[in-house]
């Protein structure tokens, strides 16, 4: 939405003002360039070269700055916004363009002159232009919309061309912005109309296309989750995406369509659309292209105002990763290789939701998946499939729980059993019993650290002697934001930053790294670029800590020792904590200490 600015023209009595002079036009360009130089986006020498290159008229100055000198789009847009004192509007295909405003306009003319009406609200019209100070353009706008108040936003020329392409509908008829525009234009949004009387339902073609496009766009952006959040009192419904562990607003949909969108998702997931009082779970298999399919786990939750939130998790990993590609520390990888070859015992992978526990377990299964081993898995849902594994989808509604599946597996001659999650004492007891009777058992648990996992199972009521005998190892992990490789740069940290790393790693353990503070010592950070959406981070790096089931550790478990004693012994046995593993990856330039602290420190 555009905001009010001082660049406003209104009324029918405005007189045409002649085009500004060439020297003044150059002064405008120079002012913007000075701002870019001041911000460190381009050097003064490169500015002069850029102007010379653009003088022959074959390429405009904007293109030279963006393409040749890699000036960020948002930096150039911000400089233009500051100069023209009006908002900068970057291209976004979700932008709703009021196509009624274009009925009397020639799009080729708009493309040549770089302006475009975006939206009308009563007597106010929002207009996007490359130059709000171009009086010729302003005159054309007033003449086109007589008696209207014009509110300007500035945009880059290439973005305006994309907006015009969007308006034409060439190749973008299925875009989110086009679909929303269609919805807005197809219905009279009067205050008296609410979502229940709008006549729009889950089978409306625009609703179907919009839902499909949101899923496709979430997959394209690499989102792990889609959050659909409707509100009462005519507030827009918010769609948020979780990308690299962080939620951000993706788009807003008029509240009038909230019920239709939610119902459409429930239809796709084979859920009861009439039931809005209880949570529901389901699954969607959605084909993005001929060769690509994505599976979505759907959860609905009733919220205030008789609304329903919907959360969709994108399950895109169809094939397991090699164990060597999981970015374990060499000692941890060696230890996992060793315990994975054991004939019996229990291996646990722990961490919060979305930390990659299932991915890790499937990597271990891939490592030991041979013809000599019969492997059964019970999962909810089955996210990754492997040839050679016999995989069972649990179904609590019909009584097929993890515990029930475990009992069935023990009658099916298994060598290895993988349980998706230990949710209760019954499942934990059966898993421990199976591991003590000649089976290798792998499972996950929601705990904060490896040592806390032991305490959690004992608190559940598991026998300390049985668990101690069964435990081979506990792997705790987190996913931390990775520095964008496209804009990663070295910098010299302050002494304070160095001291924070020392304190985080542990003053008694830091000397083992052999790193002293020096003037030439460097860390890394992301400068921010278009590839990472100016965040400086793209993708995630795993952090691990591995608790070995040593004989001394088993004795502590049997005696129900405290967390501090177990942690002290684990570190003595060579365990690196989550924070220590994270700091080692900070030193290698993979992430930052702030990101490590955000996911690994209490």
C-alpha positions as CSV (number, residue, x, y, z in Angstrom):
1,X,0.0,0.0,0.0
2,X,1.3,3.4,-0.9
3,X,1.5,6.2,1.7
4,X,0.7,9.8,1.4
5,X,3.5,12.0,0.0
6,X,4.1,15.6,-0.8
7,X,4.2,14.7,-4.5
8,X,0.5,15.2,-5.2
9,X,-1.4,16.6,-8.2
10,X,-5.1,17.1,-8.2
11,X,-8.0,19.0,-9.9
12,X,-9.0,19.7,-13.5
13,X,-7.8,23.3,-13.6
14,X,-4.1,22.4,-13.5
15,X,-2.1,24.1,-16.2
16,X,0.4,22.3,-18.3
17,X,4.0,23.0,-17.3
18,X,6.7,22.8,-19.8
19,X,9.4,20.1,-19.6
20,X,12.3,20.8,-17.3
21,X,15.5,21.8,-18.8
22,X,18.4,19.3,-19.5
23,X,20.7,20.8,-16.9
24,X,18.1,20.3,-14.1
25,X,17.5,16.7,-15.2
26,X,21.2,16.1,-14.9
27,X,21.2,17.6,-11.4
28,X,18.5,15.2,-10.4
29,X,20.5,12.2,-11.6
30,X,23.7,13.5,-9.9
31,X,21.9,13.9,-6.6
32,X,20.8,10.3,-6.6
33,X,24.3,9.2,-7.6
34,X,25.8,11.2,-4.8
35,X,23.5,9.3,-2.4
36,X,24.7,5.9,-3.7
37,X,28.3,7.0,-3.4
38,X,27.7,8.2,0.2
39,X,26.1,4.8,1.0
40,X,29.1,2.9,-0.3
41,X,27.1,1.3,-3.1
42,X,29.4,2.6,-5.9
43,X,32.7,4.5,-6.1
44,X,32.9,8.1,-7.4
45,X,35.2,6.9,-10.3
46,X,32.6,4.3,-11.3
47,X,29.9,6.9,-11.3
48,X,31.7,8.9,-13.9
49,X,32.3,5.8,-16.0
50,X,28.6,4.8,-15.7
51,X,27.4,8.3,-16.9
52,X,29.8,8.1,-19.9
53,X,28.6,4.6,-20.8
54,X,24.9,5.8,-20.8
55,X,25.5,8.9,-22.8
56,X,25.3,7.2,-26.2
57,X,21.7,6.3,-25.5
58,X,22.0,2.6,-26.2
59,X,21.6,1.7,-22.5
60,X,20.2,3.8,-19.7
61,X,22.0,4.8,-16.6
62,X,19.8,2.6,-14.4
63,X,20.7,-0.6,-16.3
64,X,24.4,0.3,-16.1
65,X,24.3,0.8,-12.4
66,X,22.3,-2.4,-11.8
67,X,24.0,-4.8,-14.3
68,X,27.5,-3.5,-14.7
69,X,28.3,-2.2,-11.2
70,X,25.9,-4.5,-9.3
71,X,24.2,-1.7,-7.3
72,X,21.5,-3.4,-5.3
73,X,18.0,-2.6,-6.6
74,X,16.7,-1.7,-3.1
75,X,19.6,0.7,-2.6
76,X,18.9,2.5,-5.9
77,X,15.2,2.5,-5.1
78,X,15.8,3.9,-1.6
79,X,18.0,6.7,-3.1
80,X,15.3,7.6,-5.6
81,X,12.7,7.5,-2.8
82,X,14.8,9.9,-0.7
83,X,15.3,12.3,-3.6
84,X,11.7,12.3,-4.8
85,X,10.2,12.2,-1.3
86,X,7.7,9.5,-2.2
87,X,7.6,5.7,-1.6
88,X,9.7,3.2,-3.6
89,X,7.6,0.3,-5.0
90,X,9.7,-2.7,-6.1
91,X,8.2,-5.3,-8.4
92,X,6.2,-8.0,-6.7
93,X,3.9,-10.2,-8.6
94,X,1.5,-10.3,-5.6
95,X,0.7,-6.6,-6.2
96,X,-2.9,-6.1,-7.1
97,X,-3.3,-3.9,-10.2
98,X,-6.7,-2.4,-10.9
99,X,-7.1,-3.4,-14.5
100,X,-10.1,-1.1,-14.9
101,X,-7.7,1.9,-14.8
102,X,-6.0,0.5,-17.9
103,X,-9.0,0.2,-20.1
104,X,-8.5,3.6,-21.8
105,X,-4.7,3.4,-21.9
106,X,-2.3,2.0,-24.4
107,X,0.2,-0.3,-22.6
108,X,2.9,0.4,-25.2
109,X,2.6,4.1,-24.5
110,X,2.9,3.4,-20.7
111,X,5.9,1.2,-21.4
112,X,7.6,3.9,-23.4
113,X,6.9,6.6,-20.8
114,X,7.4,4.4,-17.7
115,X,4.4,5.1,-15.7
116,X,1.4,3.0,-14.6
117,X,-1.7,3.5,-12.5
118,X,-1.9,0.8,-9.8
119,X,-5.0,1.2,-7.7
120,X,-8.0,3.5,-7.2
121,X,-9.5,4.3,-3.8
122,X,-12.5,6.6,-4.2
123,X,-11.1,9.8,-5.8
124,X,-7.5,8.8,-5.1
125,X,-5.3,7.0,-7.6
126,X,-1.9,5.5,-6.9
127,X,0.5,5.9,-9.8
128,X,3.9,4.3,-10.2
129,X,6.4,6.2,-12.3
130,X,10.2,6.3,-12.9
131,X,10.2,10.1,-12.3
132,X,7.6,11.9,-10.2
133,X,9.3,15.2,-11.1
134,X,8.7,14.8,-14.9
135,X,6.1,17.4,-15.5
136,X,5.2,16.0,-18.9
137,X,4.3,12.7,-17.3
138,X,2.4,14.4,-14.5
139,X,0.4,16.4,-17.1
140,X,-0.4,13.2,-19.0
141,X,-1.6,11.5,-15.7
142,X,-3.8,14.5,-14.8
143,X,-5.3,14.6,-18.3
144,X,-6.0,10.8,-18.2
145,X,-7.6,11.0,-14.8
146,X,-9.3,14.5,-14.6
147,X,-10.7,15.5,-11.2
148,X,-8.8,12.8,-9.4
149,X,-6.1,13.1,-6.7
150,X,-2.9,11.5,-7.8
151,X,-0.5,9.9,-5.4
152,X,2.9,8.9,-6.8
153,X,5.4,6.2,-6.0
154,X,8.8,5.8,-7.7
155,X,9.9,2.6,-9.3
156,X,12.8,1.3,-11.4
157,X,12.2,1.2,-15.2
158,X,12.7,-2.5,-15.4
159,X,10.2,-3.0,-12.5
160,X,7.7,-0.9,-14.2
161,X,8.1,-3.0,-17.4
162,X,7.5,-6.1,-15.3
163,X,4.3,-4.5,-13.8
164,X,3.1,-3.8,-17.3
165,X,3.8,-7.3,-18.3
166,X,1.8,-8.5,-15.3
167,X,-1.0,-6.2,-16.3
168,X,-1.0,-7.6,-19.8
169,X,-1.4,-11.1,-18.5
170,X,1.3,-12.4,-20.8
171,X,2.7,-15.5,-19.2
172,X,1.5,-14.3,-15.8
173,X,-2.2,-15.1,-15.9
174,X,-1.7,-17.5,-13.1
175,X,0.4,-15.2,-10.9
176,X,-0.7,-14.5,-7.4
177,X,-1.1,-10.8,-8.2
178,X,-3.2,-11.4,-11.2
179,X,-5.5,-13.8,-9.4
180,X,-6.0,-11.5,-6.5
181,X,-6.7,-8.7,-8.9
182,X,-9.3,-10.9,-10.5
183,X,-10.9,-11.6,-7.2
184,X,-11.0,-8.0,-6.2
185,X,-12.5,-6.9,-9.6
186,X,-15.0,-9.8,-9.7
187,X,-16.9,-8.9,-6.6
188,X,-18.3,-5.7,-5.1
189,X,-16.6,-5.3,-1.8
190,X,-19.3,-3.3,0.0
191,X,-19.3,-3.1,3.8
192,X,-22.5,-5.1,4.1
193,X,-21.0,-8.2,2.5
194,X,-19.2,-10.7,4.6
195,X,-17.3,-13.9,3.9
196,X,-20.4,-16.0,4.4
197,X,-22.6,-14.2,1.9
198,X,-20.1,-13.3,-0.8
199,X,-21.0,-16.2,-3.0
200,X,-17.3,-17.3,-3.2
201,X,-16.6,-20.9,-2.1
202,X,-13.8,-23.4,-2.2
203,X,-14.7,-24.5,-5.7
204,X,-14.4,-21.0,-7.3
205,X,-11.7,-21.2,-10.0
206,X,-9.9,-18.1,-8.7
207,X,-9.7,-19.6,-5.2
208,X,-8.4,-22.9,-6.6
209,X,-5.7,-21.1,-8.7
210,X,-4.7,-18.8,-5.8
211,X,-4.3,-21.7,-3.4
212,X,-2.2,-23.7,-5.9
213,X,-0.1,-20.7,-6.7
214,X,0.7,-20.0,-3.0
215,X,1.9,-23.6,-2.7
216,X,4.0,-23.3,-5.8
217,X,5.5,-20.0,-4.8
218,X,6.3,-21.3,-1.3
219,X,8.2,-24.2,-2.8
220,X,10.1,-21.9,-5.2
221,X,11.2,-19.7,-2.3
222,X,12.4,-22.7,-0.3
223,X,9.8,-22.4,2.5
224,X,9.5,-25.2,5.0
225,X,6.0,-24.1,6.3
226,X,3.0,-22.1,5.1
227,X,1.0,-20.4,7.8
228,X,-2.6,-19.3,6.9
229,X,-3.9,-16.9,9.5
230,X,-7.4,-15.6,9.2
231,X,-8.7,-12.8,11.5
232,X,-12.1,-11.6,12.5
233,X,-13.5,-8.0,12.2
234,X,-12.8,-7.8,8.5
235,X,-9.0,-7.8,8.9
236,X,-7.0,-9.2,6.0
237,X,-6.0,-12.8,6.1
238,X,-2.2,-13.1,6.5
239,X,-0.1,-15.8,4.7
240,X,3.3,-16.2,6.3
241,X,6.2,-18.4,5.1
242,X,8.9,-19.9,7.2
243,X,12.2,-19.7,5.2
244,X,15.4,-20.8,6.8
245,X,13.7,-21.0,10.2
246,X,12.3,-17.5,10.2
247,X,8.6,-16.6,9.6
248,X,7.8,-13.5,7.5
249,X,4.6,-12.1,5.9
250,X,4.3,-13.3,2.3
251,X,1.0,-11.8,1.3
252,X,-2.4,-10.5,2.6
253,X,-5.7,-11.7,1.2
254,X,-9.0,-9.8,1.7
255,X,-10.9,-11.2,4.6
256,X,-13.9,-11.9,2.5
257,X,-12.1,-15.0,1.0
258,X,-10.7,-16.4,4.3
259,X,-13.3,-19.2,4.7
260,X,-13.0,-20.1,1.0
261,X,-9.2,-20.4,1.2
262,X,-9.3,-22.5,4.4
263,X,-12.1,-24.7,3.0
264,X,-10.1,-25.2,-0.3
265,X,-7.1,-26.5,1.6
266,X,-9.2,-28.8,3.7
267,X,-10.8,-30.2,0.6
268,X,-7.3,-30.9,-0.9
269,X,-6.3,-32.6,2.4
270,X,-9.6,-34.7,2.6
271,X,-10.6,-33.0,5.8
272,X,-14.1,-32.2,7.1
273,X,-14.9,-28.6,5.9
274,X,-17.9,-28.4,8.2
275,X,-15.9,-29.1,11.3
276,X,-14.3,-25.9,12.6
277,X,-14.4,-26.6,16.4
278,X,-11.7,-29.3,16.5
279,X,-8.1,-29.6,15.2
280,X,-7.7,-31.8,12.1
281,X,-4.6,-33.3,10.4
282,X,-4.3,-34.4,6.8
283,X,-1.9,-34.6,3.8
284,X,-1.8,-33.1,0.3
285,X,0.1,-34.5,-2.6
286,X,0.5,-31.7,-5.1
287,X,2.2,-32.0,-8.5
288,X,4.1,-28.8,-9.3
289,X,5.4,-29.9,-12.7
290,X,5.3,-33.1,-14.8
291,X,8.4,-34.4,-13.0
292,X,8.1,-32.7,-9.6
293,X,5.7,-33.5,-6.8
294,X,5.5,-32.0,-3.3
295,X,3.8,-33.5,-0.3
296,X,2.3,-31.2,2.4
297,X,1.4,-32.1,5.9
298,X,-1.7,-30.1,6.9
299,X,-2.8,-29.1,10.4
300,X,-5.9,-27.0,11.2
301,X,-6.5,-25.4,14.6
302,X,-9.6,-23.5,15.8
303,X,-8.9,-19.9,16.7
304,X,-10.9,-17.0,18.1
305,X,-13.9,-15.6,16.2
306,X,-14.8,-19.1,15.0
307,X,-11.8,-19.0,12.6
308,X,-9.3,-21.7,11.7
309,X,-5.5,-21.4,11.3
310,X,-3.9,-23.7,8.8
311,X,-0.3,-24.7,8.8
312,X,1.2,-26.6,5.9
313,X,4.6,-28.3,6.1
314,X,6.3,-28.9,2.8
315,X,7.9,-32.3,2.6
316,X,10.2,-32.1,-0.4
317,X,13.0,-34.5,0.5
318,X,12.1,-37.7,-1.3
319,X,15.6,-39.2,-1.2
320,X,17.8,-39.7,1.9
321,X,21.1,-37.8,2.2
322,X,24.4,-39.6,2.4
323,X,25.7,-39.7,6.0
324,X,28.9,-38.0,4.9
325,X,27.0,-35.0,3.6
326,X,25.4,-34.2,7.0
327,X,28.2,-31.8,8.0
328,X,29.2,-33.8,11.2
329,X,32.4,-33.0,12.9
330,X,35.0,-35.8,12.0
331,X,34.9,-37.3,15.5
332,X,31.1,-37.3,15.6
333,X,30.8,-38.9,12.1
334,X,33.3,-41.6,13.1
335,X,31.3,-42.3,16.3
336,X,28.0,-42.5,14.4
337,X,29.5,-44.9,11.8
338,X,30.6,-47.1,14.7
339,X,27.3,-47.3,16.5
340,X,25.3,-47.7,13.3
341,X,27.1,-51.0,12.7
342,X,26.1,-52.4,16.1
343,X,23.7,-55.4,16.0
344,X,21.5,-54.1,18.8
345,X,20.9,-51.0,21.0
346,X,19.1,-47.7,20.8
347,X,20.2,-44.5,18.9
348,X,18.2,-41.3,19.6
349,X,18.2,-38.1,17.6
350,X,16.7,-35.2,19.5
351,X,15.8,-31.5,18.9
352,X,12.9,-29.3,18.4
353,X,10.4,-29.5,15.5
354,X,12.0,-28.9,12.1
355,X,15.6,-29.4,13.2
356,X,16.3,-32.2,10.8
357,X,15.9,-35.3,13.1
358,X,14.1,-37.5,10.5
359,X,16.6,-36.5,7.8
360,X,19.5,-37.6,10.0
361,X,17.9,-40.9,10.9
362,X,17.2,-41.7,7.3
363,X,20.9,-40.8,6.5
364,X,21.9,-43.4,9.1
365,X,19.5,-46.0,7.6
366,X,20.8,-45.3,4.1
367,X,24.3,-46.1,5.5
368,X,23.3,-49.5,6.9
369,X,20.6,-50.4,4.3
370,X,21.9,-53.6,2.8
371,X,20.3,-56.9,1.6
372,X,21.5,-58.5,4.9
373,X,19.4,-56.3,7.0
374,X,15.6,-56.2,7.3
375,X,14.5,-52.7,8.3
376,X,11.0,-51.6,9.4
377,X,10.0,-48.0,10.0
378,X,6.9,-46.4,11.6
379,X,6.5,-42.8,10.7
380,X,4.0,-39.9,10.8
381,X,4.1,-38.9,8.0
382,X,6.5,-40.8,5.7
383,X,8.6,-37.9,4.5
384,X,11.5,-39.8,2.9
385,X,11.3,-43.1,1.1
386,X,14.1,-45.6,0.6
387,X,14.2,-48.8,-1.5
388,X,14.7,-51.7,0.8
389,X,12.9,-50.2,3.8
390,X,9.5,-51.4,4.8
391,X,7.8,-48.2,5.8
392,X,4.5,-47.9,7.8
393,X,2.4,-44.8,8.1
394,X,0.9,-44.7,11.6
395,X,-2.8,-43.9,11.8
396,X,-3.9,-43.2,15.4
397,X,-7.6,-42.8,14.5
398,X,-7.8,-46.5,13.7
399,X,-5.5,-47.6,16.5
400,X,-2.3,-47.9,14.5
401,X,0.0,-46.0,16.9
402,X,3.8,-46.1,17.2
403,X,3.4,-48.6,20.1
404,X,1.1,-50.8,18.0
405,X,3.5,-50.7,15.1
406,X,6.4,-51.6,17.3
407,X,4.7,-54.7,18.6
408,X,3.8,-55.7,15.0
409,X,7.4,-55.2,13.9
410,X,8.8,-57.5,16.6
411,X,6.7,-60.3,15.0
412,X,8.0,-59.6,11.5
413,X,11.7,-60.7,12.0
414,X,13.4,-57.2,11.9
415,X,17.0,-56.4,12.2
416,X,16.6,-52.6,12.5
417,X,13.5,-50.6,13.6
418,X,13.0,-46.9,13.2
419,X,10.3,-45.2,15.2
420,X,9.3,-41.7,14.1
421,X,8.9,-40.3,17.6
422,X,8.8,-41.5,21.2
423,X,5.7,-39.7,22.4
424,X,4.9,-41.7,25.5
425,X,6.2,-44.2,28.0
426,X,4.6,-47.2,26.3
427,X,6.5,-46.5,23.0
428,X,9.7,-45.8,24.9
429,X,9.4,-49.1,26.9
430,X,8.8,-51.2,23.8
431,X,11.7,-49.5,22.0
432,X,14.1,-50.2,24.9
433,X,12.9,-53.8,25.2
434,X,13.4,-54.3,21.5
435,X,16.9,-52.9,21.6
436,X,17.7,-55.4,24.4
437,X,16.5,-58.4,22.5
438,X,18.8,-58.2,19.5
439,X,17.4,-55.3,17.5
440,X,18.9,-51.9,16.5
441,X,16.4,-49.2,17.3
442,X,16.4,-45.6,16.1
443,X,14.0,-42.9,17.2
444,X,13.5,-39.2,17.8
445,X,12.6,-37.2,20.8
446,X,11.7,-33.6,21.5
447,X,14.3,-32.4,24.0
448,X,16.8,-29.5,24.2
449,X,20.1,-31.4,24.5
450,X,21.6,-34.9,24.5
451,X,22.0,-35.1,28.3
452,X,18.5,-33.8,28.9
453,X,17.2,-36.6,26.8
454,X,18.4,-39.1,29.3
455,X,16.7,-37.2,32.2
456,X,13.5,-36.9,30.1
457,X,13.3,-40.7,29.5
458,X,13.9,-41.4,33.2
459,X,11.3,-38.9,34.2
460,X,8.8,-40.7,31.9
461,X,9.3,-43.8,34.1
462,X,11.7,-45.8,31.9
463,X,13.8,-48.3,33.8
464,X,17.3,-46.7,34.3
465,X,19.1,-50.0,34.2
466,X,17.4,-51.2,30.9
467,X,17.9,-47.8,29.2
468,X,21.6,-47.6,30.3
469,X,22.2,-51.1,28.8
470,X,20.4,-50.2,25.6
471,X,21.8,-46.7,24.9
472,X,24.4,-46.5,22.2
473,X,24.3,-42.7,21.7
474,X,22.2,-39.6,21.7
475,X,22.6,-37.0,18.9
476,X,21.2,-33.5,19.6
477,X,21.0,-31.1,16.6
478,X,19.8,-27.7,15.6
479,X,19.6,-25.9,12.2
480,X,21.3,-22.5,12.1
481,X,21.2,-19.8,9.4
482,X,24.0,-20.1,6.9
483,X,25.9,-17.1,5.6
484,X,25.0,-16.4,2.0
485,X,27.9,-17.6,-0.2
486,X,27.0,-14.9,-2.8
487,X,27.7,-12.0,-0.5
488,X,30.0,-13.4,2.2
489,X,32.7,-11.1,3.3
490,X,35.5,-11.2,5.8
491,X,35.8,-8.6,8.6
492,X,38.0,-7.9,11.6
493,X,36.0,-8.6,14.8
494,X,36.4,-6.5,17.9
495,X,38.0,-7.6,21.0
496,X,34.5,-7.8,22.6
497,X,33.4,-10.3,19.9
498,X,36.5,-12.4,20.5
499,X,35.8,-12.5,24.2
500,X,32.1,-13.5,23.6
501,X,33.3,-16.4,21.5
502,X,35.7,-17.5,24.3
503,X,33.0,-17.3,26.9
504,X,30.5,-19.2,24.7
505,X,33.0,-22.0,23.9
506,X,34.3,-22.2,27.5
507,X,37.4,-20.5,28.8
508,X,38.8,-23.9,29.8
509,X,38.2,-25.4,26.4
510,X,39.1,-22.5,24.1
511,X,42.9,-23.0,24.3
512,X,42.4,-26.3,22.5
513,X,41.5,-24.3,19.3
514,X,44.8,-22.5,19.4
515,X,43.3,-19.1,18.3
516,X,44.6,-15.9,19.8
517,X,43.2,-12.4,19.2
518,X,45.2,-10.8,16.4
519,X,44.8,-7.8,14.2
520,X,44.8,-9.9,11.1
521,X,42.2,-12.4,12.5
522,X,39.0,-12.5,10.5
523,X,35.4,-13.7,10.9
524,X,32.7,-13.7,8.2
525,X,29.3,-12.1,7.6
526,X,26.8,-11.7,4.8
527,X,26.7,-8.2,3.3
528,X,23.2,-8.8,1.9
529,X,22.3,-9.3,-1.8
530,X,19.4,-10.1,-4.0
531,X,20.1,-13.9,-3.7
532,X,19.5,-13.8,0.1
533,X,16.8,-11.1,0.0
534,X,19.2,-8.6,1.7
535,X,19.4,-10.8,4.9
536,X,22.9,-12.0,4.5
537,X,21.8,-15.5,5.1
538,X,20.7,-18.3,2.8
539,X,20.2,-21.9,3.7
540,X,21.0,-23.5,7.0
541,X,23.9,-25.3,8.6
542,X,23.4,-28.1,11.2
543,X,24.8,-28.0,14.7
544,X,25.4,-31.3,16.6
545,X,26.3,-32.7,20.0
546,X,26.8,-36.4,20.4
547,X,26.5,-38.2,23.8
548,X,28.3,-41.5,23.8
549,X,27.0,-44.5,25.7
550,X,30.3,-45.2,27.5
551,X,30.5,-47.6,30.4
552,X,31.0,-44.7,32.9
553,X,28.0,-42.8,31.4
554,X,25.9,-46.0,31.7
555,X,26.9,-46.1,35.4
556,X,25.8,-42.5,35.9
557,X,22.4,-43.3,34.2
558,X,21.9,-46.3,36.4
559,X,22.5,-44.2,39.5
560,X,20.2,-41.5,38.2
561,X,22.9,-38.8,38.4
562,X,22.2,-35.2,37.8
563,X,22.4,-33.3,34.5
564,X,25.6,-31.5,35.5
565,X,27.5,-34.7,36.3
566,X,26.4,-36.3,33.0
567,X,27.4,-33.2,31.0
568,X,30.8,-33.0,32.7
569,X,31.5,-36.6,31.9
570,X,30.3,-36.3,28.3
571,X,32.6,-33.3,27.7
572,X,35.5,-35.3,29.3
573,X,34.7,-38.1,26.9
574,X,35.1,-35.7,24.0
575,X,31.6,-34.4,23.4
576,X,31.4,-30.9,21.8
577,X,28.2,-29.1,22.9
578,X,25.8,-27.5,20.4
579,X,27.3,-24.1,21.1
580,X,30.9,-25.4,20.7
581,X,30.1,-27.0,17.4
582,X,28.4,-23.8,16.3
583,X,31.4,-21.7,17.2
584,X,33.7,-24.0,15.3
585,X,31.4,-23.4,12.2
586,X,31.5,-19.7,13.0
587,X,35.3,-19.8,12.8
588,X,35.0,-21.7,9.4
589,X,32.9,-18.9,8.1
590,X,29.6,-20.9,7.8
591,X,27.5,-18.9,10.2
592,X,27.6,-16.1,12.9
593,X,27.8,-16.3,16.6
594,X,24.5,-14.4,16.9
595,X,22.8,-17.1,14.9
596,X,24.4,-19.9,17.0
597,X,23.2,-18.2,20.2
598,X,19.7,-17.8,18.8
599,X,19.2,-21.6,18.4
600,X,21.6,-23.3,20.8
601,X,21.9,-21.2,24.0
602,X,19.4,-21.4,26.8
